[in-house]
């Protein structure tokens, strides 16, 4: 890691063939000023996460034609209650 002015260079996320690049620090600053990162991100731990049944996920995927990730997210947000998860997805 090279240094400039006594500080390490920012972490580069991606470099393009034309020489342009995005770095992590500038990207986070841009999001903060836009208000995107103002809300804390909720992480669901494995201990508090409801047990999801494969049959429930398959039912939502096949009946509502949504992705498995969307079905799992809906079930997690509704504590594994398939009825409430289906209602929320239908309303959205």
C-alpha positions in Angstrom: 0.0 0.0 0.0 1.6 3.3 -1.0 1.1 6.5 0.9 0.5 10.0 -0.1 0.7 12.9 2.4 1.1 10.5 5.2 -2.3 8.8 4.6 -2.8 5.4 2.9 -4.4 5.5 -0.6 -8.1 4.7 -0.5 -9.3 1.2 -1.3 -10.0 0.9 -5.0 -13.3 -0.9 -5.7 -12.9 -1.2 -9.5 -10.5 0.0 -12.1 -11.7 0.5 -15.7 -9.6 0.1 -18.9 -9.8 3.8 -19.6 -8.0 4.6 -16.3 -11.1 5.7 -14.3 -11.7 4.0 -10.9 -14.0 4.2 -8.0 -12.7 4.1 -4.4 -14.5 3.0 -1.3 -14.1 6.3 0.7 -15.4 8.6 -2.1 -18.3 6.2 -2.8 -19.4 6.1 0.8 -19.2 9.9 1.1 -21.4 10.2 -2.0 -24.0 7.9 -0.4 -23.9 9.7 2.9 -24.6 13.1 1.4 -27.5 11.6 -0.5 -29.1 10.2 2.7 -28.8 6.6 1.5 -26.7 5.5 4.4 -28.5 7.5 7.1 -30.6 4.5 8.1 -28.8 1.7 9.9 -28.7 -1.6 8.2 -30.6 -4.3 10.0 -28.7 -7.6 10.3 -30.7 -10.6 11.4 -28.6 -13.0 13.5 -29.0 -16.7 13.1 -30.3 -17.0 16.6 -33.2 -14.6 16.0 -33.9 -15.6 12.4 -37.1 -17.7 12.0 -36.8 -21.2 10.7 -37.9 -21.1 7.0 -39.6 -24.2 5.6 -38.6 -25.1 2.0 -42.2 -25.9 1.2 -43.3 -22.3 2.2 -40.5 -20.8 0.0 -41.4 -23.0 -2.9 -45.1 -22.1 -2.6 -44.4 -18.4 -2.7 -42.0 -18.7 -5.6 -44.4 -20.8 -7.7 -47.7 -19.0 -6.9 -46.4 -15.4 -7.0 -43.6 -15.8 -9.6 -41.0 -14.1 -7.4 -37.4 -15.0 -6.8 -36.3 -17.3 -3.9 -34.5 -14.4 -2.3 -37.7 -12.3 -2.3 -39.7 -15.1 -0.9 -37.1 -15.7 1.9 -37.0 -12.0 2.7 -40.8 -11.8 2.9 -40.9 -14.8 5.3 -38.1 -13.4 7.4 -39.8 -10.0 7.7 -43.0 -11.7 8.7 -41.4 -14.1 11.3 -42.0 -17.2 9.1 -45.8 -16.6 8.8 -46.7 -17.6 5.3 -50.1 -15.9 5.3 -48.7 -12.5 6.2 -45.8 -12.9 3.8 -48.2 -13.7 0.9 -50.4 -10.7 1.8 -47.4 -8.3 1.9 -46.1 -9.5 -1.4 -49.5 -9.2 -3.1 -49.9 -5.7 -1.7 -46.5 -4.6 -3.0 
